[in-house]
Amino acid sequence: MNPRVKNVIPNPDYTITLTFDNNEVKIFDMKPYLTKGIFKELNDINTFNTVRPFLWSIQWKNGQDLCPDTLYMEGVEVRS
């Protein structure tokens, strides 16, 4: 099983910074999703910024969410 999300920070460039329960930090680019279905609402930066950790993944105020495995596998590791 992949690590799960313990914290998320929205960034102004429509990426999110994720901290996982193994303390890895990754950046996930949401831009490819913003033209699809329910994710179109996230083009509004105020709505995008409502992202919060939810059940070991993330969720926005209107219910949009992503699988924690996708976030982990497709996220780009932040190097110190």
PyMOL Python script that loads the backbone (N, CA, C, O; Angstrom):
from pymol import cmd

cmd.read_pdbstr("""\
ATOM      1  N   MET A   1       0.837  -1.176   0.000  1.00  0.00           N
ATOM      2  CA  MET A   1       0.000   0.000   0.000  1.00  0.00           C
ATOM      3  C   MET A   1       0.885   1.244   0.000  1.00  0.00           C
ATOM      4  O   MET A   1       1.871   1.315   0.734  1.00  0.00           O
ATOM      5  N   ASN A   2       0.525   2.220  -0.828  1.00  0.00           N
ATOM      6  CA  ASN A   2       1.256   3.481  -0.880  1.00  0.00           C
ATOM      7  C   ASN A   2       0.944   4.330   0.346  1.00  0.00           C
ATOM      8  O   ASN A   2      -0.100   4.156   0.975  1.00  0.00           O
ATOM      9  N   PRO A   3       1.841   5.243   0.684  1.00  0.00           N
ATOM     10  CA  PRO A   3       1.585   6.164   1.791  1.00  0.00           C
ATOM     11  C   PRO A   3       0.327   6.987   1.530  1.00  0.00           C
ATOM     12  O   PRO A   3      -0.103   7.142   0.387  1.00  0.00           O
ATOM     13  N   ARG A   4      -0.247   7.505   2.593  1.00  0.00           N
ATOM     14  CA  ARG A   4      -1.472   8.290   2.518  1.00  0.00           C
ATOM     15  C   ARG A   4      -1.195   9.746   2.883  1.00  0.00           C
ATOM     16  O   ARG A   4      -0.219  10.050   3.568  1.00  0.00           O
ATOM     17  N   VAL A   5      -2.056  10.632   2.422  1.00  0.00           N
ATOM     18  CA  VAL A   5      -1.892  12.074   2.615  1.00  0.00           C
ATOM     19  C   VAL A   5      -2.178  12.453   4.065  1.00  0.00           C
ATOM     20  O   VAL A   5      -3.181  12.032   4.642  1.00  0.00           O
ATOM     21  N   LYS A   6      -1.283  13.254   4.646  1.00  0.00           N
ATOM     22  CA  LYS A   6      -1.567  13.792   5.977  1.00  0.00           C
ATOM     23  C   LYS A   6      -1.693  15.311   5.954  1.00  0.00           C
ATOM     24  O   LYS A   6      -2.239  15.895   6.890  1.00  0.00           O
ATOM     25  N   ASN A   7      -1.189  15.973   4.881  1.00  0.00           N
ATOM     26  CA  ASN A   7      -1.353  17.421   4.771  1.00  0.00           C
ATOM     27  C   ASN A   7      -1.310  17.822   3.296  1.00  0.00           C
ATOM     28  O   ASN A   7      -0.647  17.180   2.481  1.00  0.00           O
ATOM     29  N   VAL A   8      -2.031  18.899   2.972  1.00  0.00           N
ATOM     30  CA  VAL A   8      -2.036  19.428   1.606  1.00  0.00           C
ATOM     31  C   VAL A   8      -2.038  20.950   1.667  1.00  0.00           C
ATOM     32  O   VAL A   8      -2.714  21.557   2.498  1.00  0.00           O
ATOM     33  N   ILE A   9      -1.261  21.553   0.760  1.00  0.00           N
ATOM     34  CA  ILE A   9      -1.207  23.011   0.639  1.00  0.00           C
ATOM     35  C   ILE A   9      -1.456  23.357  -0.828  1.00  0.00           C
ATOM     36  O   ILE A   9      -0.730  22.882  -1.702  1.00  0.00           O
ATOM     37  N   PRO A  10      -2.473  24.179  -1.111  1.00  0.00           N
ATOM     38  CA  PRO A  10      -2.699  24.613  -2.495  1.00  0.00           C
ATOM     39  C   PRO A  10      -1.685  25.687  -2.872  1.00  0.00           C
ATOM     40  O   PRO A  10      -1.331  26.530  -2.048  1.00  0.00           O
ATOM     41  N   ASN A  11      -1.222  25.654  -4.107  1.00  0.00           N
ATOM     42  CA  ASN A  11      -0.256  26.629  -4.609  1.00  0.00           C
ATOM     43  C   ASN A  11      -0.904  27.484  -5.701  1.00  0.00           C
ATOM     44  O   ASN A  11      -1.813  27.015  -6.386  1.00  0.00           O
ATOM     45  N   PRO A  12      -0.450  28.737  -5.877  1.00  0.00           N
ATOM     46  CA  PRO A  12      -1.066  29.642  -6.849  1.00  0.00           C
ATOM     47  C   PRO A  12      -0.979  29.180  -8.301  1.00  0.00           C
ATOM     48  O   PRO A  12      -1.725  29.672  -9.147  1.00  0.00           O
ATOM     49  N   ASP A  13      -0.079  28.240  -8.604  1.00  0.00           N
ATOM     50  CA  ASP A  13       0.087  27.748  -9.972  1.00  0.00           C
ATOM     51  C   ASP A  13      -0.735  26.483 -10.244  1.00  0.00           C
ATOM     52  O   ASP A  13      -0.443  25.741 -11.182  1.00  0.00           O
ATOM     53  N   TYR A  14      -1.764  26.240  -9.421  1.00  0.00           N
ATOM     54  CA  TYR A  14      -2.649  25.082  -9.559  1.00  0.00           C
ATOM     55  C   TYR A  14      -1.920  23.752  -9.378  1.00  0.00           C
ATOM     56  O   TYR A  14      -2.266  22.740  -9.987  1.00  0.00           O
ATOM     57  N   THR A  15      -0.906  23.791  -8.526  1.00  0.00           N
ATOM     58  CA  THR A  15      -0.319  22.550  -8.028  1.00  0.00           C
ATOM     59  C   THR A  15      -0.684  22.456  -6.554  1.00  0.00           C
ATOM     60  O   THR A  15      -1.126  23.434  -5.951  1.00  0.00           O
ATOM     61  N   ILE A  16      -0.499  21.290  -5.987  1.00  0.00           N
ATOM     62  CA  ILE A  16      -0.699  21.115  -4.553  1.00  0.00           C
ATOM     63  C   ILE A  16       0.550  20.454  -3.977  1.00  0.00           C
ATOM     64  O   ILE A  16       1.145  19.570  -4.593  1.00  0.00           O
ATOM     65  N   THR A  17       0.927  20.894  -2.802  1.00  0.00           N
ATOM     66  CA  THR A  17       2.049  20.297  -2.090  1.00  0.00           C
ATOM     67  C   THR A  17       1.476  19.331  -1.074  1.00  0.00           C
ATOM     68  O   THR A  17       0.679  19.709  -0.216  1.00  0.00           O
ATOM     69  N   LEU A  18       1.890  18.084  -1.180  1.00  0.00           N
ATOM     70  CA  LEU A  18       1.353  17.003  -0.347  1.00  0.00           C
ATOM     71  C   LEU A  18       2.417  16.465   0.588  1.00  0.00           C
ATOM     72  O   LEU A  18       3.555  16.229   0.182  1.00  0.00           O
ATOM     73  N   THR A  19       2.044  16.275   1.828  1.00  0.00           N
ATOM     74  CA  THR A  19       2.902  15.569   2.775  1.00  0.00           C
ATOM     75  C   THR A  19       2.202  14.254   3.080  1.00  0.00           C
ATOM     76  O   THR A  19       1.022  14.223   3.432  1.00  0.00           O
ATOM     77  N   PHE A  20       2.952  13.176   2.938  1.00  0.00           N
ATOM     78  CA  PHE A  20       2.402  11.838   3.151  1.00  0.00           C
ATOM     79  C   PHE A  20       2.775  11.316   4.532  1.00  0.00           C
ATOM     80  O   PHE A  20       3.645  11.875   5.200  1.00  0.00           O
ATOM     81  N   ASP A  21       2.122  10.252   4.953  1.00  0.00           N
ATOM     82  CA  ASP A  21       2.345   9.735   6.308  1.00  0.00           C
ATOM     83  C   ASP A  21       3.720   9.100   6.507  1.00  0.00           C
ATOM     84  O   ASP A  21       4.065   8.718   7.625  1.00  0.00           O
ATOM     85  N   ASN A  22       4.508   8.983   5.438  1.00  0.00           N
ATOM     86  CA  ASN A  22       5.899   8.541   5.576  1.00  0.00           C
ATOM     87  C   ASN A  22       6.851   9.743   5.552  1.00  0.00           C
ATOM     88  O   ASN A  22       8.068   9.581   5.461  1.00  0.00           O
ATOM     89  N   ASN A  23       6.277  10.949   5.636  1.00  0.00           N
ATOM     90  CA  ASN A  23       6.970  12.243   5.639  1.00  0.00           C
ATOM     91  C   ASN A  23       7.572  12.651   4.298  1.00  0.00           C
ATOM     92  O   ASN A  23       8.325  13.623   4.238  1.00  0.00           O
ATOM     93  N   GLU A  24       7.259  11.933   3.223  1.00  0.00           N
ATOM     94  CA  GLU A  24       7.663  12.389   1.893  1.00  0.00           C
ATOM     95  C   GLU A  24       6.797  13.585   1.511  1.00  0.00           C
ATOM     96  O   GLU A  24       5.618  13.651   1.858  1.00  0.00           O
ATOM     97  N   VAL A  25       7.402  14.530   0.788  1.00  0.00           N
ATOM     98  CA  VAL A  25       6.683  15.698   0.298  1.00  0.00           C
ATOM     99  C   VAL A  25       6.745  15.665  -1.226  1.00  0.00           C
ATOM    100  O   VAL A  25       7.815  15.512  -1.814  1.00  0.00           O
ATOM    101  N   LYS A  26       5.574  15.811  -1.857  1.00  0.00           N
ATOM    102  CA  LYS A  26       5.500  15.774  -3.315  1.00  0.00           C
ATOM    103  C   LYS A  26       4.619  16.910  -3.810  1.00  0.00           C
ATOM    104  O   LYS A  26       3.733  17.394  -3.104  1.00  0.00           O
ATOM    105  N   ILE A  27       4.888  17.320  -5.040  1.00  0.00           N
ATOM    106  CA  ILE A  27       4.069  18.312  -5.733  1.00  0.00           C
ATOM    107  C   ILE A  27       3.236  17.566  -6.772  1.00  0.00           C
ATOM    108  O   ILE A  27       3.757  16.761  -7.543  1.00  0.00           O
ATOM    109  N   PHE A  28       1.937  17.847  -6.779  1.00  0.00           N
ATOM    110  CA  PHE A  28       1.036  17.235  -7.756  1.00  0.00           C
ATOM    111  C   PHE A  28       0.431  18.356  -8.591  1.00  0.00           C
ATOM    112  O   PHE A  28      -0.132  19.307  -8.050  1.00  0.00           O
ATOM    113  N   ASP A  29       0.549  18.240  -9.910  1.00  0.00           N
ATOM    114  CA  ASP A  29       0.055  19.255 -10.840  1.00  0.00           C
ATOM    115  C   ASP A  29      -1.407  18.965 -11.185  1.00  0.00           C
ATOM    116  O   ASP A  29      -1.718  17.937 -11.787  1.00  0.00           O
ATOM    117  N   MET A  30      -2.291  19.869 -10.804  1.00  0.00           N
ATOM    118  CA  MET A  30      -3.717  19.704 -11.084  1.00  0.00           C
ATOM    119  C   MET A  30      -4.133  20.254 -12.440  1.00  0.00           C
ATOM    120  O   MET A  30      -5.250  19.988 -12.883  1.00  0.00           O
ATOM    121  N   LYS A  31      -3.265  21.020 -13.121  1.00  0.00           N
ATOM    122  CA  LYS A  31      -3.653  21.664 -14.370  1.00  0.00           C
ATOM    123  C   LYS A  31      -4.238  20.710 -15.418  1.00  0.00           C
ATOM    124  O   LYS A  31      -5.206  21.088 -16.078  1.00  0.00           O
ATOM    125  N   PRO A  32      -3.706  19.494 -15.609  1.00  0.00           N
ATOM    126  CA  PRO A  32      -4.301  18.599 -16.607  1.00  0.00           C
ATOM    127  C   PRO A  32      -5.744  18.179 -16.279  1.00  0.00           C
ATOM    128  O   PRO A  32      -6.474  17.748 -17.171  1.00  0.00           O
ATOM    129  N   TYR A  33      -6.153  18.298 -15.029  1.00  0.00           N
ATOM    130  CA  TYR A  33      -7.486  17.887 -14.615  1.00  0.00           C
ATOM    131  C   TYR A  33      -8.515  19.014 -14.750  1.00  0.00           C
ATOM    132  O   TYR A  33      -9.718  18.751 -14.756  1.00  0.00           O
ATOM    133  N   LEU A  34      -8.058  20.255 -14.857  1.00  0.00           N
ATOM    134  CA  LEU A  34      -8.953  21.408 -14.754  1.00  0.00           C
ATOM    135  C   LEU A  34      -9.876  21.610 -15.945  1.00  0.00           C
ATOM    136  O   LEU A  34     -10.744  22.481 -15.905  1.00  0.00           O
ATOM    137  N   THR A  35      -9.709  20.824 -17.004  1.00  0.00           N
ATOM    138  CA  THR A  35     -10.602  20.903 -18.165  1.00  0.00           C
ATOM    139  C   THR A  35     -11.598  19.753 -18.193  1.00  0.00           C
ATOM    140  O   THR A  35     -12.352  19.603 -19.155  1.00  0.00           O
ATOM    141  N   LYS A  36     -11.604  18.945 -17.146  1.00  0.00           N
ATOM    142  CA  LYS A  36     -12.403  17.723 -17.135  1.00  0.00           C
ATOM    143  C   LYS A  36     -13.515  17.778 -16.083  1.00  0.00           C
ATOM    144  O   LYS A  36     -13.263  18.040 -14.908  1.00  0.00           O
ATOM    145  N   GLY A  37     -14.744  17.527 -16.527  1.00  0.00           N
ATOM    146  CA  GLY A  37     -15.889  17.304 -15.641  1.00  0.00           C
ATOM    147  C   GLY A  37     -15.953  18.165 -14.401  1.00  0.00           C
ATOM    148  O   GLY A  37     -15.911  19.394 -14.462  1.00  0.00           O
ATOM    149  N   ILE A  38     -16.058  17.476 -13.264  1.00  0.00           N
ATOM    150  CA  ILE A  38     -16.251  18.168 -11.990  1.00  0.00           C
ATOM    151  C   ILE A  38     -15.046  19.008 -11.576  1.00  0.00           C
ATOM    152  O   ILE A  38     -15.169  19.881 -10.716  1.00  0.00           O
ATOM    153  N   PHE A  39     -13.895  18.760 -12.172  1.00  0.00           N
ATOM    154  CA  PHE A  39     -12.698  19.513 -11.805  1.00  0.00           C
ATOM    155  C   PHE A  39     -12.674  20.915 -12.420  1.00  0.00           C
ATOM    156  O   PHE A  39     -11.862  21.742 -12.007  1.00  0.00           O
ATOM    157  N   LYS A  40     -13.550  21.208 -13.406  1.00  0.00           N
ATOM    158  CA  LYS A  40     -13.582  22.534 -14.033  1.00  0.00           C
ATOM    159  C   LYS A  40     -13.829  23.630 -13.007  1.00  0.00           C
ATOM    160  O   LYS A  40     -13.308  24.736 -13.149  1.00  0.00           O
ATOM    161  N   GLU A  41     -14.620  23.339 -11.970  1.00  0.00           N
ATOM    162  CA  GLU A  41     -14.901  24.327 -10.917  1.00  0.00           C
ATOM    163  C   GLU A  41     -13.620  24.802 -10.233  1.00  0.00           C
ATOM    164  O   GLU A  41     -13.576  25.907  -9.691  1.00  0.00           O
ATOM    165  N   LEU A  42     -12.583  23.973 -10.256  1.00  0.00           N
ATOM    166  CA  LEU A  42     -11.341  24.299  -9.554  1.00  0.00           C
ATOM    167  C   LEU A  42     -10.506  25.344 -10.278  1.00  0.00           C
ATOM    168  O   LEU A  42      -9.480  25.780  -9.758  1.00  0.00           O
ATOM    169  N   ASN A  43     -10.935  25.760 -11.491  1.00  0.00           N
ATOM    170  CA  ASN A  43     -10.263  26.856 -12.176  1.00  0.00           C
ATOM    171  C   ASN A  43     -10.403  28.159 -11.406  1.00  0.00           C
ATOM    172  O   ASN A  43      -9.579  29.063 -11.550  1.00  0.00           O
ATOM    173  N   ASP A  44     -11.450  28.256 -10.584  1.00  0.00           N
ATOM    174  CA  ASP A  44     -11.592  29.408  -9.701  1.00  0.00           C
ATOM    175  C   ASP A  44     -10.621  29.202  -8.542  1.00  0.00           C
ATOM    176  O   ASP A  44     -10.752  28.249  -7.773  1.00  0.00           O
ATOM    177  N   ILE A  45      -9.642  30.107  -8.422  1.00  0.00           N
ATOM    178  CA  ILE A  45      -8.578  29.922  -7.425  1.00  0.00           C
ATOM    179  C   ILE A  45      -9.134  29.853  -6.007  1.00  0.00           C
ATOM    180  O   ILE A  45      -8.580  29.147  -5.164  1.00  0.00           O
ATOM    181  N   ASN A  46     -10.220  30.575  -5.729  1.00  0.00           N
ATOM    182  CA  ASN A  46     -10.805  30.511  -4.394  1.00  0.00           C
ATOM    183  C   ASN A  46     -11.356  29.116  -4.094  1.00  0.00           C
ATOM    184  O   ASN A  46     -11.215  28.618  -2.977  1.00  0.00           O
ATOM    185  N   THR A  47     -11.971  28.497  -5.074  1.00  0.00           N
ATOM    186  CA  THR A  47     -12.462  27.127  -4.909  1.00  0.00           C
ATOM    187  C   THR A  47     -11.288  26.163  -4.824  1.00  0.00           C
ATOM    188  O   THR A  47     -11.288  25.256  -3.992  1.00  0.00           O
ATOM    189  N   PHE A  48     -10.284  26.353  -5.685  1.00  0.00           N
ATOM    190  CA  PHE A  48      -9.093  25.504  -5.656  1.00  0.00           C
ATOM    191  C   PHE A  48      -8.449  25.511  -4.273  1.00  0.00           C
ATOM    192  O   PHE A  48      -7.986  24.478  -3.788  1.00  0.00           O
ATOM    193  N   ASN A  49      -8.425  26.666  -3.654  1.00  0.00           N
ATOM    194  CA  ASN A  49      -7.772  26.813  -2.348  1.00  0.00           C
ATOM    195  C   ASN A  49      -8.539  26.165  -1.193  1.00  0.00           C
ATOM    196  O   ASN A  49      -8.059  26.174  -0.059  1.00  0.00           O
ATOM    197  N   THR A  50      -9.715  25.606  -1.459  1.00  0.00           N
ATOM    198  CA  THR A  50     -10.480  24.947  -0.389  1.00  0.00           C
ATOM    199  C   THR A  50     -10.038  23.505  -0.132  1.00  0.00           C
ATOM    200  O   THR A  50     -10.614  22.831   0.722  1.00  0.00           O
ATOM    201  N   VAL A  51      -9.041  23.028  -0.849  1.00  0.00           N
ATOM    202  CA  VAL A  51      -8.582  21.646  -0.689  1.00  0.00           C
ATOM    203  C   VAL A  51      -8.120  21.385   0.745  1.00  0.00           C
ATOM    204  O   VAL A  51      -7.458  22.216   1.365  1.00  0.00           O
ATOM    205  N   ARG A  52      -8.490  20.202   1.254  1.00  0.00           N
ATOM    206  CA  ARG A  52      -8.144  19.793   2.613  1.00  0.00           C
ATOM    207  C   ARG A  52      -7.850  18.289   2.628  1.00  0.00           C
ATOM    208  O   ARG A  52      -8.330  17.554   1.765  1.00  0.00           O
ATOM    209  N   PRO A  53      -7.067  17.837   3.601  1.00  0.00           N
ATOM    210  CA  PRO A  53      -6.918  16.387   3.765  1.00  0.00           C
ATOM    211  C   PRO A  53      -8.286  15.790   4.105  1.00  0.00           C
ATOM    212  O   PRO A  53      -9.078  16.398   4.824  1.00  0.00           O
ATOM    213  N   PHE A  54      -8.546  14.602   3.584  1.00  0.00           N
ATOM    214  CA  PHE A  54      -9.826  13.946   3.830  1.00  0.00           C
ATOM    215  C   PHE A  54      -9.644  12.436   3.669  1.00  0.00           C
ATOM    216  O   PHE A  54      -9.292  11.959   2.591  1.00  0.00           O
ATOM    217  N   LEU A  55      -9.883  11.700   4.737  1.00  0.00           N
ATOM    218  CA  LEU A  55      -9.811  10.230   4.708  1.00  0.00           C
ATOM    219  C   LEU A  55      -8.539   9.723   4.026  1.00  0.00           C
ATOM    220  O   LEU A  55      -8.606   8.871   3.140  1.00  0.00           O
ATOM    221  N   TRP A  56      -7.391  10.242   4.436  1.00  0.00           N
ATOM    222  CA  TRP A  56      -6.068   9.852   3.937  1.00  0.00           C
ATOM    223  C   TRP A  56      -5.833  10.234   2.483  1.00  0.00           C
ATOM    224  O   TRP A  56      -4.890   9.748   1.859  1.00  0.00           O
ATOM    225  N   SER A  57      -6.685  11.105   1.937  1.00  0.00           N
ATOM    226  CA  SER A  57      -6.496  11.654   0.606  1.00  0.00           C
ATOM    227  C   SER A  57      -6.769  13.149   0.706  1.00  0.00           C
ATOM    228  O   SER A  57      -6.442  13.773   1.716  1.00  0.00           O
ATOM    229  N   ILE A  58      -7.373  13.733  -0.344  1.00  0.00           N
ATOM    230  CA  ILE A  58      -7.722  15.146  -0.326  1.00  0.00           C
ATOM    231  C   ILE A  58      -9.131  15.317  -0.870  1.00  0.00           C
ATOM    232  O   ILE A  58      -9.652  14.447  -1.567  1.00  0.00           O
ATOM    233  N   GLN A  59      -9.745  16.459  -0.540  1.00  0.00           N
ATOM    234  CA  GLN A  59     -11.061  16.767  -1.074  1.00  0.00           C
ATOM    235  C   GLN A  59     -11.251  18.277  -1.084  1.00  0.00           C
ATOM    236  O   GLN A  59     -10.771  18.984  -0.198  1.00  0.00           O
ATOM    237  N   TRP A  60     -11.966  18.762  -2.110  1.00  0.00           N
ATOM    238  CA  TRP A  60     -12.337  20.165  -2.186  1.00  0.00           C
ATOM    239  C   TRP A  60     -13.741  20.345  -1.645  1.00  0.00           C
ATOM    240  O   TRP A  60     -14.457  19.364  -1.440  1.00  0.00           O
ATOM    241  N   LYS A  61     -14.147  21.595  -1.409  1.00  0.00           N
ATOM    242  CA  LYS A  61     -15.419  21.878  -0.748  1.00  0.00           C
ATOM    243  C   LYS A  61     -16.634  21.332  -1.497  1.00  0.00           C
ATOM    244  O   LYS A  61     -17.654  21.048  -0.870  1.00  0.00           O
ATOM    245  N   ASN A  62     -16.554  21.178  -2.805  1.00  0.00           N
ATOM    246  CA  ASN A  62     -17.689  20.664  -3.574  1.00  0.00           C
ATOM    247  C   ASN A  62     -17.598  19.165  -3.842  1.00  0.00           C
ATOM    248  O   ASN A  62     -18.345  18.634  -4.663  1.00  0.00           O
ATOM    249  N   GLY A  63     -16.682  18.481  -3.149  1.00  0.00           N
ATOM    250  CA  GLY A  63     -16.617  17.028  -3.210  1.00  0.00           C
ATOM    251  C   GLY A  63     -15.612  16.444  -4.180  1.00  0.00           C
ATOM    252  O   GLY A  63     -15.447  15.225  -4.216  1.00  0.00           O
ATOM    253  N   GLN A  64     -14.933  17.262  -4.968  1.00  0.00           N
ATOM    254  CA  GLN A  64     -13.919  16.719  -5.866  1.00  0.00           C
ATOM    255  C   GLN A  64     -12.817  16.086  -5.023  1.00  0.00           C
ATOM    256  O   GLN A  64     -12.407  16.623  -3.994  1.00  0.00           O
ATOM    257  N   ASP A  65     -12.351  14.928  -5.490  1.00  0.00           N
ATOM    258  CA  ASP A  65     -11.274  14.253  -4.774  1.00  0.00           C
ATOM    259  C   ASP A  65     -10.446  13.435  -5.748  1.00  0.00           C
ATOM    260  O   ASP A  65     -10.823  13.246  -6.904  1.00  0.00           O
ATOM    261  N   LEU A  66      -9.322  12.960  -5.264  1.00  0.00           N
ATOM    262  CA  LEU A  66      -8.440  12.111  -6.057  1.00  0.00           C
ATOM    263  C   LEU A  66      -7.983  10.938  -5.199  1.00  0.00           C
ATOM    264  O   LEU A  66      -7.905  11.038  -3.974  1.00  0.00           O
ATOM    265  N   CYS A  67      -7.688   9.845  -5.854  1.00  0.00           N
ATOM    266  CA  CYS A  67      -7.194   8.652  -5.174  1.00  0.00           C
ATOM    267  C   CYS A  67      -5.816   8.943  -4.573  1.00  0.00           C
ATOM    268  O   CYS A  67      -4.965   9.523  -5.248  1.00  0.00           O
ATOM    269  N   PRO A  68      -5.583   8.552  -3.319  1.00  0.00           N
ATOM    270  CA  PRO A  68      -4.272   8.798  -2.717  1.00  0.00           C
ATOM    271  C   PRO A  68      -3.144   8.092  -3.466  1.00  0.00           C
ATOM    272  O   PRO A  68      -2.014   8.581  -3.470  1.00  0.00           O
ATOM    273  N   ASP A  69      -3.426   6.957  -4.098  1.00  0.00           N
ATOM    274  CA  ASP A  69      -2.393   6.262  -4.876  1.00  0.00           C
ATOM    275  C   ASP A  69      -1.972   7.101  -6.084  1.00  0.00           C
ATOM    276  O   ASP A  69      -0.787   7.169  -6.408  1.00  0.00           O
ATOM    277  N   THR A  70      -2.931   7.734  -6.746  1.00  0.00           N
ATOM    278  CA  THR A  70      -2.621   8.613  -7.884  1.00  0.00           C
ATOM    279  C   THR A  70      -1.761   9.774  -7.428  1.00  0.00           C
ATOM    280  O   THR A  70      -0.766  10.107  -8.072  1.00  0.00           O
ATOM    281  N   LEU A  71      -2.141  10.393  -6.314  1.00  0.00           N
ATOM    282  CA  LEU A  71      -1.380  11.520  -5.789  1.00  0.00           C
ATOM    283  C   LEU A  71       0.062  11.115  -5.497  1.00  0.00           C
ATOM    284  O   LEU A  71       0.996  11.858  -5.802  1.00  0.00           O
ATOM    285  N   TYR A  72       0.238   9.949  -4.912  1.00  0.00           N
ATOM    286  CA  TYR A  72       1.579   9.498  -4.540  1.00  0.00           C
ATOM    287  C   TYR A  72       2.406   9.099  -5.764  1.00  0.00           C
ATOM    288  O   TYR A  72       3.562   9.501  -5.897  1.00  0.00           O
ATOM    289  N   MET A  73       1.807   8.309  -6.652  1.00  0.00           N
ATOM    290  CA  MET A  73       2.567   7.793  -7.790  1.00  0.00           C
ATOM    291  C   MET A  73       2.868   8.855  -8.839  1.00  0.00           C
ATOM    292  O   MET A  73       3.909   8.795  -9.493  1.00  0.00           O
ATOM    293  N   GLU A  74       1.977   9.823  -9.009  1.00  0.00           N
ATOM    294  CA  GLU A  74       2.180  10.845 -10.041  1.00  0.00           C
ATOM    295  C   GLU A  74       2.758  12.143  -9.487  1.00  0.00           C
ATOM    296  O   GLU A  74       3.118  13.039 -10.250  1.00  0.00           O
ATOM    297  N   GLY A  75       2.847  12.246  -8.176  1.00  0.00           N
ATOM    298  CA  GLY A  75       3.443  13.435  -7.570  1.00  0.00           C
ATOM    299  C   GLY A  75       4.950  13.438  -7.790  1.00  0.00           C
ATOM    300  O   GLY A  75       5.579  12.386  -7.906  1.00  0.00           O
ATOM    301  N   VAL A  76       5.509  14.628  -7.844  1.00  0.00           N
ATOM    302  CA  VAL A  76       6.949  14.801  -8.046  1.00  0.00           C
ATOM    303  C   VAL A  76       7.580  15.125  -6.695  1.00  0.00           C
ATOM    304  O   VAL A  76       7.179  16.069  -6.014  1.00  0.00           O
ATOM    305  N   GLU A  77       8.562  14.333  -6.328  1.00  0.00           N
ATOM    306  CA  GLU A  77       9.202  14.498  -5.031  1.00  0.00           C
ATOM    307  C   GLU A  77       9.886  15.855  -4.901  1.00  0.00           C
ATOM    308  O   GLU A  77      10.570  16.313  -5.816  1.00  0.00           O
ATOM    309  N   VAL A  78       9.690  16.482  -3.759  1.00  0.00           N
ATOM    310  CA  VAL A  78      10.355  17.750  -3.451  1.00  0.00           C
ATOM    311  C   VAL A  78      11.703  17.405  -2.840  1.00  0.00           C
ATOM    312  O   VAL A  78      11.784  16.701  -1.833  1.00  0.00           O
ATOM    313  N   ARG A  79      12.736  17.901  -3.453  1.00  0.00           N
ATOM    314  CA  ARG A  79      14.094  17.636  -2.953  1.00  0.00           C
ATOM    315  C   ARG A  79      14.566  18.812  -2.130  1.00  0.00           C
ATOM    316  O   ARG A  79      14.351  19.965  -2.503  1.00  0.00           O
ATOM    317  N   SER A  80      15.214  18.525  -1.002  1.00  0.00           N
ATOM    318  CA  SER A  80      15.709  19.588  -0.128  1.00  0.00           C
ATOM    319  C   SER A  80      16.992  20.177  -0.665  1.00  0.00           C
ATOM    320  O   SER A  80      17.554  21.088  -0.056  1.00  0.00           O
TER     321      SER A  80
END
""", "prot")
cmd.dss("prot")
cmd.show_as("cartoon", "prot")
cmd.util.cbc("prot")
cmd.orient("prot")
